[in-house]
Amino acid sequence: MATATPTSSTSTSNNTNDSKKRTNEDVIDNISLTKSSNNSLSINSPNEKNTINPKEINSAMRKKMKNAVSSVVGPRSAYAFFLKEHKDNIAKQFSNISKSEHRKLIPKVWNQLTSEERQKYQDKADLDKIRYTQEVDLKIIMEQNAAANIANAAAHAEKDDNPNKQIVNTNINHKISGPIAPNKPIGIAKNLVTNKYIFPKFTKDDTLNARMFLKFYGSRKFLDSYLPEELNSLYLYFLIRLLGFELKDNELTKSIYKAVQDEDVKVESSLIFVNIDDPLSKKQTIRLIKDLQRAINKVLSSRLRIVTFSTIDNFVTRLHSAKNIIILTGAGVSTSLGIPDFRSSEGFYSRVKYLGLNDPQDVFNYELFKKEPSIFYSIANMILPPENVYSPLHSFIKMLSDKGKLLRNYTQNIDNLESYAHIPADKLVHCHGSFASATCVTCDWKVSGSKIFKNIRNVELPICPNCYKERVKMMKLYNPYVNGSADINVNNKKFTSAEIETISNIKSYGVLKPDITFFGEPLPERFFQCLMADMHKCDLLICIGTSLKVAPVSDIVNMIPAQVPQVLINRDPVRHADFDLSLLGFCDDIAGLVTNRCGWKFNHKDWEKLSNGKYDISEQERGVYSVKRENN
């Protein structure tokens, strides 16, 4: 079979780049400033109504956006990564030939690689393509925000000229501003009387500005602007907090707060801001440097909010126009049915503390399951899903599917309730598996999950019928190691390594395990296949009932192109993600409210109660709303 030459590969890559640039120019050409009926300026994004002809757009703004996009380094091909890695090595290895012969030799080496050997370079190319797309999207968002600032300034200038004029555009009523450089670096003082350090106070707006400044100007300018030339480790800690993060190391946090003055203590006049000694050890300082690097990387990899998408009306409008919605669901979509979530104070993990595990999450540890499957099956009945029931939220997702708007529902839930709501299987991705099926850990025999429900309710181990006889035989043969009277680690010299492995995991021999992804197991291949195809098609992301704590599913929010609106529907805010709109309350209530606002309805026994209910909606901050349904 003929092998494609690197030349054609490079050509394909260039064509892809050209196509991508044309696509981005199309996006830019469709972003415009328009004048609304009340003469206030607003910004229209691609595919929204009332977009004027691109020729009417301010040419300077369009040129600026095109220049911003063209400044992004294009994605590199797999061959380009191979060339970068091996060019110098090949030149040294064949130093006796000319440069022109080198150029001919490298493609030959590339063509001799197997598909497996090429795959690592293709993986790098795929990641670089994602990097390119995200950087282009970020540039576009930055310019959209700049355009919104112009609109905001123009509208308020017009209001200053005419004080009686009412600005009704909700996007303009909010103050929108770009990142502002600090007037001076952070100043941490030391009180010579108490010998304690004093941190400057900061607000949530300061945190948002610092994060935006970091993303806009990069880490070097960010550090140069915020940190003084003379500093100690406390500045690193303060910067971590300013970016919106807290340390996970409790001992380090305690050490810091022993040296910091309580905010309630009256500040003395005897303060110094220079020549301040460092209260932390070198080891603690190194830890803070690493934590600050993680915080910076987290901010740089996250997205910026879309300033023109921050209200429920924006959400309703996008629901009507969207055709490829990705919905990411967590345990919160099923709690109304009595199924516990996992991480709340009354959630599943708090209920299994009596097991005495080092970490409650170990009930889903695959290595522990192989050694002691009875631990999981002693609590599996607590998370066994009810049959033939589903929540209004599941009906909301089914409705979007019926309207041809659902691209995919990525669910972290293992209860498989989506099947009862008749959400199409091809629209579903069970990120962490589900109770829908079970597999023998020994022979891989697969069975419907419902076949082991009786065992789970009776707190029994479900045994594979194909392995039953052999299990009985082996349990009898290795009984001393099963009942604990003998230790395999003491007598392991008389066994082969394979026998030691079998004896160590003898209790799980022939046990049927629900096809739930335990810690230590890879996620289903379908998750990665669908995500790679879906993330560039998505035109609206809705995250529902999830705290986004478990990777890699939690990384989806940062993989979706930055210009795609992101909405959170959850009981509590998710602080580590920048959603454009957060609707906080019970998921079922919010689903009913939004569906009603759209003029739609979904098929569920609670629909009338939800659609006729009165809702108390209060804006906590820009883009964050509390939604409560009054009890009728």
C-alpha positions as CSV (number, residue, x, y, z in Angstrom):
1,M,0.0,0.0,0.0
2,A,1.4,3.4,-0.9
3,T,2.3,5.6,2.0
4,A,1.4,9.3,2.0
5,T,4.5,11.5,1.7
6,P,5.3,14.2,4.3
7,T,4.9,16.7,1.5
8,S,1.2,15.8,1.0
9,S,0.8,15.7,4.8
10,T,2.2,19.2,5.1
11,S,0.0,20.4,2.2
12,T,-3.1,19.0,3.9
13,S,-2.1,20.8,7.1
14,N,-1.7,24.1,5.3
15,N,-5.1,23.6,3.6
16,T,-6.6,23.0,7.0
17,N,-5.0,26.2,8.3
18,D,-6.3,28.2,5.4
19,S,-9.8,26.7,6.0
20,K,-9.6,27.6,9.6
21,K,-8.5,31.1,8.9
22,R,-11.3,31.6,6.5
23,T,-13.7,30.3,9.1
24,N,-12.4,32.7,11.7
25,E,-12.7,35.6,9.2
26,D,-16.3,34.6,8.6
27,V,-16.9,34.8,12.3
28,I,-15.2,38.2,12.5
29,D,-17.2,39.5,9.5
30,N,-20.4,38.6,11.3
31,I,-19.6,40.4,14.5
32,S,-21.1,43.8,14.3
33,L,-22.0,46.9,16.4
34,T,-25.7,47.8,15.8
35,K,-28.0,50.4,17.0
36,S,-31.1,49.2,18.8
37,S,-34.5,50.7,18.7
38,N,-33.8,52.8,21.8
39,N,-30.6,54.1,20.1
40,S,-28.3,52.3,22.6
41,L,-25.5,50.3,21.1
42,S,-25.3,46.5,21.4
43,I,-23.1,43.8,20.0
44,N,-24.4,40.9,17.8
45,S,-22.6,37.6,17.8
46,P,-22.6,35.2,14.8
47,N,-25.9,33.6,14.0
48,E,-27.9,36.1,16.1
49,K,-30.7,38.1,14.5
50,N,-30.5,41.7,13.4
51,T,-26.8,41.4,12.4
52,I,-26.1,44.2,9.9
53,N,-24.1,43.8,6.7
54,P,-20.4,43.3,7.4
55,K,-19.6,46.3,5.1
56,E,-21.3,48.6,7.6
57,I,-19.0,47.5,10.5
58,N,-16.3,49.9,11.6
59,S,-13.4,48.9,9.4
60,A,-10.8,49.6,12.1
61,M,-12.5,47.2,14.5
62,R,-12.7,44.4,11.9
63,K,-9.0,45.0,10.9
64,K,-8.0,44.8,14.6
65,M,-9.9,41.5,15.1
66,K,-8.4,39.9,11.9
67,N,-4.9,41.0,13.0
68,A,-5.5,39.5,16.4
69,V,-6.6,36.1,14.9
70,S,-3.8,36.0,12.3
71,S,-1.2,36.5,15.2
72,V,-2.0,33.0,16.5
73,V,0.5,30.4,15.5
74,G,-1.3,27.8,13.3
75,P,-1.6,24.2,14.3
76,R,1.3,21.9,13.4
77,S,1.0,18.5,11.7
78,A,2.2,15.2,13.0
79,Y,5.1,15.3,10.6
80,A,6.1,18.8,11.9
81,F,6.4,17.4,15.4
82,F,8.4,14.4,14.1
83,L,10.7,16.8,12.1
84,K,11.3,19.0,15.1
85,E,12.2,16.0,17.3
86,H,14.5,14.2,14.9
87,K,16.0,16.8,12.5
88,D,19.1,17.4,14.5
89,N,19.7,13.7,15.4
90,I,19.5,12.7,11.8
91,A,21.9,15.5,10.8
92,K,24.4,14.2,13.3
93,Q,23.9,10.6,12.4
94,F,24.4,11.3,8.7
95,S,26.9,14.2,8.9
96,N,28.7,13.1,5.7
97,I,25.8,14.0,3.4
98,S,24.6,17.4,2.1
99,K,21.7,19.4,3.5
100,S,19.6,18.7,0.3
101,E,20.1,15.0,0.9
102,H,19.1,15.5,4.5
103,R,15.8,17.0,3.3
104,K,15.2,13.9,1.2
105,L,16.2,11.4,3.9
106,I,13.9,12.7,6.6
107,P,10.7,11.9,4.7
108,K,12.0,8.4,4.0
109,V,12.5,7.9,7.8
110,W,9.0,9.2,8.4
111,N,7.5,6.9,5.8
112,Q,9.1,3.9,7.4
113,L,7.4,4.5,10.8
114,T,4.6,2.1,11.7
115,S,1.1,3.5,12.5
116,E,1.8,2.9,16.2
117,E,5.1,4.9,16.0
118,R,3.3,7.8,14.2
119,Q,0.5,7.9,16.7
120,K,2.4,9.8,19.4
121,Y,3.1,12.6,16.9
122,Q,-0.5,12.5,15.8
123,D,-1.6,12.9,19.4
124,K,0.6,16.0,19.7
125,A,-0.9,17.4,16.5
126,D,-4.4,16.8,17.8
127,L,-3.6,18.7,21.1
128,D,-2.0,21.5,19.1
129,K,-5.1,21.8,17.0
130,I,-7.1,22.2,20.2
131,R,-4.5,24.8,21.4
132,Y,-4.9,26.8,18.2
133,T,-8.7,26.7,18.3
134,Q,-8.8,27.9,21.9
135,E,-6.3,30.7,21.3
136,V,-8.2,31.9,18.2
137,D,-11.5,31.7,20.2
138,L,-9.9,33.7,23.1
139,K,-8.7,36.4,20.7
140,I,-12.2,36.7,19.3
141,I,-13.8,36.8,22.8
142,M,-11.3,39.6,23.8
143,E,-12.3,41.7,20.8
144,Q,-16.0,41.0,21.5
145,N,-15.5,42.2,25.0
146,A,-13.6,45.3,23.7
147,A,-16.5,46.0,21.3
148,A,-19.0,45.6,24.2
149,N,-16.9,48.2,26.2
150,I,-17.2,50.6,23.3
151,A,-21.0,50.0,23.2
152,N,-21.2,50.5,26.9
153,A,-19.3,53.7,26.9
154,A,-21.3,55.1,24.0
155,A,-24.6,54.3,25.6
156,H,-23.7,55.9,28.9
157,A,-22.2,58.9,27.1
158,E,-25.5,59.3,25.3
159,K,-27.3,59.0,28.7
160,D,-25.0,61.7,30.1
161,D,-26.1,64.0,27.2
162,N,-29.7,63.2,27.8
163,P,-30.2,62.3,31.6
164,N,-33.9,61.5,31.1
165,K,-33.1,58.8,28.5
166,Q,-33.6,55.3,29.9
167,I,-31.1,52.6,28.8
168,V,-33.1,49.4,28.7
169,N,-30.5,47.1,27.2
170,T,-29.7,44.7,30.1
171,N,-26.2,44.0,28.8
172,I,-25.3,47.7,28.9
173,N,-26.8,48.4,32.4
174,H,-23.9,46.4,33.9
175,K,-20.5,48.0,34.1
176,I,-18.2,46.2,31.6
177,S,-14.4,46.9,31.7
178,G,-11.2,45.3,30.5
179,P,-8.3,44.3,32.7
180,I,-6.8,47.2,34.6
181,A,-3.2,47.2,35.6
182,P,-2.5,47.7,39.3
183,N,-1.4,51.2,40.3
184,K,1.5,49.6,42.2
185,P,2.6,46.1,43.2
186,I,1.1,44.3,46.2
187,G,2.2,45.8,49.5
188,I,2.3,43.5,52.6
189,A,3.2,45.3,55.8
190,K,4.6,44.1,59.1
191,N,3.4,45.5,62.4
192,L,6.5,46.0,64.6
193,V,4.4,46.0,67.8
194,T,2.6,42.7,67.2
195,N,5.3,41.3,65.0
196,K,2.5,40.1,62.6
197,Y,2.0,40.6,58.9
198,I,-0.9,42.5,57.4
199,F,-2.4,41.5,54.0
200,P,-4.1,44.2,51.9
201,K,-7.9,43.6,51.5
202,F,-9.3,42.7,48.1
203,T,-12.8,42.2,46.6
204,K,-14.3,39.8,44.2
205,D,-14.0,42.4,41.5
206,D,-10.2,42.5,42.2
207,T,-10.1,38.8,41.7
208,L,-11.9,38.9,38.4
209,N,-9.7,41.8,37.2
210,A,-6.5,39.9,38.2
211,R,-7.6,36.7,36.4
212,M,-8.5,38.7,33.3
213,F,-5.2,40.6,33.4
214,L,-3.3,37.3,33.6
215,K,-5.1,35.9,30.6
216,F,-4.8,39.1,28.6
217,Y,-1.2,39.9,29.2
218,G,0.3,36.6,30.2
219,S,2.1,35.3,33.3
220,R,5.3,37.4,32.9
221,K,3.6,40.8,32.8
222,F,1.2,39.6,35.5
223,L,3.9,38.8,37.9
224,D,5.9,41.9,37.1
225,S,2.9,44.1,37.7
226,Y,1.6,42.5,40.9
227,L,4.8,41.5,42.7
228,P,7.4,44.0,44.1
229,E,11.1,43.5,43.5
230,E,11.6,42.8,47.2
231,L,9.3,40.1,48.3
232,N,8.9,37.0,50.5
233,S,6.8,33.9,50.4
234,L,3.7,35.6,51.8
235,Y,3.4,37.5,48.5
236,L,3.1,34.2,46.7
237,Y,0.3,33.0,49.1
238,F,-1.5,36.3,48.7
239,L,-1.4,36.1,44.9
240,I,-2.8,32.5,45.0
241,R,-5.7,33.9,47.0
242,L,-6.1,36.9,44.8
243,L,-6.6,34.6,41.8
244,G,-9.4,32.9,43.7
245,F,-7.7,29.7,45.0
246,E,-7.0,28.3,48.5
247,L,-4.2,26.0,49.6
248,K,-5.0,22.3,50.1
249,D,-2.1,21.9,52.5
250,N,-3.7,22.6,55.9
251,E,-0.4,22.6,57.8
252,L,1.0,25.2,55.4
253,T,-2.1,27.3,55.8
254,K,-1.8,27.2,59.6
255,S,1.8,28.2,59.4
256,I,0.9,31.3,57.3
257,Y,-2.0,32.4,59.6
258,K,0.2,32.1,62.7
259,A,2.2,34.9,61.1
260,V,-0.7,37.0,59.9
261,Q,-2.5,39.6,61.9
262,D,-6.2,39.2,62.5
263,E,-8.2,41.6,60.4
264,D,-10.2,42.7,63.5
265,V,-7.1,43.9,65.3
266,K,-6.6,47.6,65.1
267,V,-3.8,48.5,62.8
268,E,-0.9,50.2,64.6
269,S,1.0,53.1,63.1
270,S,4.3,51.4,63.4
271,L,4.3,49.5,60.1
272,I,7.1,48.7,57.7
273,F,6.8,47.7,54.1
274,V,10.5,47.0,53.2
275,N,13.1,44.7,54.5
276,I,10.5,42.3,55.8
277,D,11.8,38.9,56.9
278,D,10.3,35.7,55.6
279,P,8.3,33.7,58.2
280,L,8.2,30.5,56.2
281,S,10.9,27.9,55.6
282,K,12.6,27.3,52.2
283,K,10.6,24.1,51.8
284,Q,7.3,25.9,52.4
285,T,8.3,28.6,49.9
286,I,9.0,26.0,47.2
287,R,5.6,24.5,47.8
288,L,4.0,27.9,47.4
289,I,5.9,28.5,44.2
290,K,4.4,25.2,42.8
291,D,0.9,26.1,44.0
292,L,1.1,29.5,42.4
293,Q,2.2,27.9,39.1
294,R,-0.8,25.6,39.3
295,A,-3.1,28.5,40.0
296,I,-1.7,30.5,37.0
297,N,-1.9,27.5,34.7
298,K,-5.5,26.9,35.8
299,V,-6.5,30.5,35.0
300,L,-4.7,30.5,31.7
301,S,-6.4,27.3,30.6
302,S,-9.9,28.5,31.6
303,R,-12.1,30.7,29.5
304,L,-13.3,34.3,29.8
305,R,-17.0,35.0,30.2
306,I,-18.9,36.3,27.2
307,V,-20.1,39.8,28.4
308,T,-23.1,39.7,26.1
309,F,-24.5,36.5,27.6
310,S,-25.5,37.0,31.2
311,T,-29.3,36.8,31.5
312,I,-32.1,34.2,31.4
313,D,-33.5,36.0,28.3
314,N,-30.1,35.4,26.6
315,F,-30.3,31.7,27.6
316,V,-33.9,31.4,26.2
317,T,-32.9,33.1,22.9
318,R,-29.9,30.7,22.5
319,L,-32.0,27.7,23.3
320,H,-34.3,28.6,20.4
321,S,-31.4,29.1,17.9
322,A,-29.1,26.3,19.1
323,K,-28.8,23.1,17.1
324,N,-25.9,21.3,18.8
325,I,-26.3,21.5,22.6
326,I,-24.0,19.6,24.9
327,I,-25.5,18.8,28.3
328,L,-23.2,17.7,31.1
329,T,-25.1,16.2,34.0
330,G,-24.1,15.1,37.5
331,A,-25.8,13.6,40.6
332,G,-27.9,16.7,41.2
333,V,-30.3,15.8,38.4
334,S,-31.4,12.7,40.3
335,T,-31.6,13.9,43.9
336,S,-35.3,14.8,43.7
337,L,-35.9,11.0,43.3
338,G,-34.2,10.2,46.6
339,I,-30.9,9.2,45.0
340,P,-28.1,10.8,47.1
341,D,-25.4,12.9,45.5
342,F,-21.8,12.2,46.4
343,R,-20.0,15.2,47.9
344,S,-22.6,17.2,49.9
345,S,-22.8,17.0,53.7
346,E,-25.6,14.5,53.4
347,G,-24.2,12.8,50.3
348,F,-23.1,9.2,49.7
349,Y,-19.5,9.7,50.8
350,S,-20.6,11.1,54.2
351,R,-22.9,8.0,54.6
352,V,-20.1,5.5,54.2
353,K,-17.6,6.9,56.7
354,Y,-18.5,4.1,59.1
355,L,-16.6,1.7,56.8
356,G,-13.4,3.1,58.2
357,L,-11.7,3.6,54.9
358,N,-8.9,6.2,54.6
359,D,-10.9,7.9,51.9
360,P,-14.7,7.2,51.4
361,Q,-14.0,7.3,47.6
362,D,-12.1,4.0,48.1
363,V,-15.4,2.2,47.9
364,F,-15.0,2.8,44.1
365,N,-11.3,1.8,44.1
366,Y,-10.8,-1.0,41.6
367,E,-7.7,-2.5,43.4
368,L,-9.7,-2.6,46.6
369,F,-12.6,-4.2,44.8
370,K,-10.4,-7.0,43.5
371,K,-9.2,-7.8,47.0
372,E,-12.4,-7.2,49.0
373,P,-15.5,-6.9,46.7
374,S,-17.8,-7.3,49.7
375,I,-16.9,-3.7,50.8
376,F,-18.6,-2.3,47.6
377,Y,-21.5,-4.7,47.8
378,S,-22.2,-3.8,51.4
379,I,-23.2,-0.3,50.3
380,A,-24.2,-0.8,46.7
381,N,-27.9,-0.9,47.6
382,M,-27.6,2.7,48.7
383,I,-26.9,3.9,45.1
384,L,-28.9,1.3,43.3
385,P,-31.2,3.3,41.0
386,P,-35.0,3.0,41.2
387,E,-36.7,1.4,38.2
388,N,-38.9,3.1,35.7
389,V,-38.7,6.6,37.2
390,Y,-37.0,9.8,36.0
391,S,-36.9,13.4,37.0
392,P,-38.4,16.5,35.3
393,L,-34.8,17.4,34.4
394,H,-34.5,14.1,32.4
395,S,-37.7,15.1,30.6
396,F,-36.2,18.5,29.8
397,I,-33.2,16.7,28.1
398,K,-35.6,14.4,26.2
399,M,-37.5,17.4,25.0
400,L,-34.4,19.0,23.6
401,S,-33.5,15.8,21.9
402,D,-37.0,15.6,20.3
403,K,-36.6,19.1,19.0
404,G,-33.4,18.1,17.3
405,K,-31.3,20.4,19.5
406,L,-29.4,17.9,21.6
407,L,-25.9,17.0,20.3
408,R,-25.0,14.8,23.3
409,N,-25.7,14.3,27.0
410,Y,-22.5,13.5,28.8
411,T,-23.7,12.1,32.1
412,Q,-21.5,11.4,35.1
413,N,-24.4,9.4,36.7
414,I,-24.3,5.7,37.0
415,D,-28.0,5.2,37.6
416,N,-29.0,4.9,33.9
417,L,-32.3,6.8,34.5
418,E,-31.8,8.4,31.1
419,S,-33.0,5.2,29.5
420,Y,-36.3,5.3,31.4
421,A,-36.8,8.9,30.1
422,H,-36.2,7.4,26.6
423,I,-33.3,9.7,25.8
424,P,-31.8,8.1,22.6
425,A,-28.8,5.9,23.3
426,D,-26.8,7.5,20.5
427,K,-27.2,10.9,22.3
428,L,-25.9,9.5,25.6
429,V,-22.4,9.1,26.9
430,H,-22.1,7.4,30.3
431,C,-18.7,9.0,31.3
432,H,-18.3,6.8,34.4
433,G,-20.3,3.8,33.2
434,S,-23.6,2.7,34.6
435,F,-25.7,0.0,36.2
436,A,-27.1,-0.9,32.8
437,S,-24.8,-3.9,32.5
438,A,-22.3,-6.0,34.6
439,T,-19.2,-7.9,33.7
440,C,-17.4,-10.8,35.3
441,V,-13.9,-9.6,36.5
442,T,-12.4,-13.0,35.6
443,C,-13.9,-14.2,32.3
444,D,-15.5,-10.9,31.0
445,W,-18.9,-12.5,30.6
446,K,-21.4,-9.7,30.3
447,V,-25.0,-9.6,31.6
448,S,-27.8,-7.0,31.9
449,G,-27.4,-5.0,35.0
450,S,-30.9,-5.8,36.2
451,K,-29.8,-9.4,36.6
452,I,-27.7,-8.5,39.6
453,F,-30.2,-6.0,41.3
454,K,-31.6,-8.8,43.5
455,N,-28.1,-9.6,44.8
456,I,-27.4,-6.0,45.4
457,R,-30.6,-5.5,47.4
458,N,-29.8,-8.6,49.5
459,V,-26.2,-7.4,50.0
460,E,-24.8,-10.6,48.3
461,L,-22.0,-11.1,45.9
462,P,-23.3,-11.8,42.3
463,I,-21.3,-14.7,40.9
464,C,-20.7,-15.5,37.2
465,P,-22.3,-18.9,36.4
466,N,-19.4,-19.7,34.1
467,C,-16.8,-19.3,36.9
468,Y,-18.9,-20.6,39.8
469,K,-17.5,-24.1,39.9
470,E,-13.9,-23.0,39.6
471,R,-14.5,-20.3,42.2
472,V,-15.7,-22.9,44.7
473,K,-12.7,-25.1,44.0
474,M,-10.2,-22.3,44.4
475,M,-11.8,-20.9,47.5
476,K,-11.4,-24.3,49.1
477,L,-7.8,-24.7,47.8
478,Y,-6.7,-21.4,49.1
479,N,-9.0,-21.2,52.1
480,P,-6.2,-20.3,54.6
481,Y,-5.4,-17.2,52.6
482,V,-9.1,-16.4,52.3
483,N,-9.9,-16.6,56.0
484,G,-6.7,-14.8,57.0
485,S,-5.0,-17.7,58.8
486,A,-2.1,-17.5,56.3
487,D,-0.4,-14.6,54.7
488,I,0.6,-14.8,51.1
489,N,3.4,-12.3,51.7
490,V,5.1,-14.7,54.1
491,N,4.9,-17.8,52.0
492,N,5.1,-16.3,48.6
493,K,8.4,-18.1,47.6
494,K,6.5,-21.3,46.8
495,F,4.1,-19.6,44.4
496,T,4.7,-18.1,40.9
497,S,3.9,-14.4,40.4
498,A,0.7,-15.3,38.6
499,E,-0.4,-17.5,41.5
500,I,0.3,-14.7,44.0
501,E,-1.8,-12.3,41.9
502,T,-4.7,-14.9,41.8
503,I,-4.5,-15.6,45.5
504,S,-4.4,-11.9,46.5
505,N,-7.5,-11.3,44.5
506,I,-9.2,-14.7,45.2
507,K,-12.2,-13.1,46.8
508,S,-13.2,-11.4,43.6
509,Y,-12.7,-14.5,41.4
510,G,-15.9,-14.9,39.2
511,V,-17.6,-11.9,40.8
512,L,-19.9,-9.8,38.5
513,K,-19.1,-6.1,38.7
514,P,-21.5,-3.4,37.5
515,D,-20.0,-1.6,34.5
516,I,-19.3,1.5,36.6
517,T,-15.9,3.1,36.0
518,F,-14.0,2.7,39.3
519,F,-11.0,4.8,40.3
520,G,-8.0,3.1,38.6
521,E,-10.0,2.0,35.5
522,P,-9.9,3.9,32.2
523,L,-13.0,5.9,31.1
524,P,-15.1,4.3,28.3
525,E,-13.5,4.7,24.9
526,R,-16.8,6.2,23.7
527,F,-16.3,9.2,26.0
528,F,-13.1,10.3,24.2
529,Q,-14.4,9.4,20.7
530,C,-17.6,11.5,21.1
531,L,-15.9,14.4,22.8
532,M,-13.2,14.8,20.1
533,A,-16.0,15.0,17.5
534,D,-18.5,17.0,19.5
535,M,-16.5,19.9,21.0
536,H,-16.1,21.8,17.8
537,K,-19.8,21.3,16.8
538,C,-21.2,22.5,20.2
539,D,-23.1,25.8,20.1
540,L,-24.3,25.8,23.7
541,L,-23.0,24.0,26.8
542,I,-25.3,23.4,29.8
543,C,-23.8,21.9,33.0
544,I,-26.5,20.6,35.4
545,G,-26.3,19.2,38.9
546,T,-22.5,18.8,39.0
547,S,-19.7,20.3,41.1
548,L,-17.2,19.5,38.3
549,K,-14.6,18.0,40.7
550,V,-13.7,14.8,38.8
551,A,-11.3,15.0,35.8
552,P,-11.3,14.4,32.9
553,V,-15.0,15.1,32.6
554,S,-14.6,18.4,34.5
555,D,-12.2,19.5,31.8
556,I,-15.0,19.6,29.2
557,V,-15.8,23.2,30.1
558,N,-12.3,24.3,29.0
559,M,-12.3,22.2,25.8
560,I,-15.4,23.8,24.3
561,P,-14.6,26.8,22.0
562,A,-14.5,30.1,24.0
563,Q,-17.2,31.8,22.0
564,V,-19.8,29.1,22.9
565,P,-22.0,30.2,25.8
566,Q,-21.8,28.1,28.9
567,V,-24.7,27.8,31.5
568,L,-24.6,26.3,34.9
569,I,-27.8,24.9,36.5
570,N,-26.9,23.8,40.0
571,R,-27.8,24.1,43.7
572,D,-24.5,25.7,44.5
573,P,-22.1,27.9,42.5
574,V,-19.0,26.3,40.9
575,R,-16.2,28.8,41.7
576,H,-13.4,27.2,39.7
577,A,-15.2,27.6,36.4
578,D,-16.2,30.8,34.6
579,F,-19.8,30.2,33.4
580,D,-21.5,33.0,31.5
581,L,-24.7,32.3,33.3
582,S,-25.3,30.5,36.6
583,L,-28.9,29.6,37.7
584,L,-28.7,28.4,41.3
585,G,-31.6,26.4,42.8
586,F,-33.2,23.0,42.3
587,C,-32.6,21.6,38.8
588,D,-36.1,20.5,38.2
589,D,-37.5,23.9,39.1
590,I,-35.1,25.7,36.8
591,A,-35.8,23.3,34.0
592,G,-39.5,24.1,34.3
593,L,-39.0,27.8,34.4
594,V,-36.7,27.9,31.4
595,T,-39.0,25.6,29.4
596,N,-42.0,27.8,30.2
597,R,-40.0,30.9,29.2
598,C,-39.3,29.3,25.8
599,G,-43.0,28.6,25.3
600,W,-42.4,24.9,25.3
601,K,-43.5,22.0,27.5
602,F,-42.0,18.6,28.4
603,N,-43.8,15.3,29.2
604,H,-43.6,14.6,32.9
605,K,-46.2,14.2,35.7
606,D,-44.9,17.3,37.5
607,W,-45.1,19.6,34.5
608,E,-48.2,21.4,35.5
609,K,-46.8,22.1,39.0
610,L,-43.6,23.4,37.5
611,S,-45.1,25.5,34.7
612,N,-47.8,27.1,36.9
613,G,-45.5,27.8,39.9
614,K,-44.4,31.3,40.9
615,Y,-40.6,31.8,40.9
616,D,-38.6,34.2,43.0
617,I,-35.6,35.2,40.8
618,S,-32.9,37.4,42.3
619,E,-29.6,38.5,40.7
620,Q,-26.7,37.9,43.1
621,E,-24.1,39.3,40.8
622,R,-23.7,39.7,37.1
623,G,-24.7,36.5,35.4
624,V,-25.5,34.7,38.7
625,Y,-29.2,34.3,39.6
626,S,-30.9,32.6,42.6
627,V,-34.1,30.8,41.4
628,K,-36.7,29.6,44.0
629,R,-40.1,28.2,43.3
630,E,-42.7,29.1,45.8
631,N,-44.6,26.2,47.4
632,N,-48.2,26.1,46.2
